[in-house]
Amino acid sequence: MKKVALFAFNGEEMCFVHVLLNALDFHARGYETRVVLEGASVQLVPRLDAEGSPLKGLFAKCRDAGLIAGVCLACAKKLGTFEATEALGLELLGDMMNHAGMAPFIDQGFQVITF
């Protein structure tokens, strides 16, 4: 099976829309797909479930499909979205000095793609 891990670093909403769209497309094509929010993208967490947000529907589809691997622990704390991440029940990833490491995904056979 083909595997992709999409690491979102960019905090721009439109960039993250494309992360979610690609995740759903890969999933529909039979890829094992995971999305990781790292860096500035963790600032989008409060908007992932907000009414009227263009991210809400796409995020819900990705989440329901089990595509969201988690959010960087260090960045969520530093950028003030730790509580929002916990409130959404998203996993906090911190295997690489409190950041979300790519190596575990590569070790599991995922191709890492960054945005």
Secondary structure, DSSP 8 states (H G I E B T S, - for coil): --EEEEEE----HHHHHHHHHHHHHHHHTT-EEEEEE-GGGGGGGGGTT-TT-HHHHHHHHHHHTT-EEEEEHHHHHHTT-HHHHHHTT--EE-TBTTB--SHHHHHTT-EEEE-
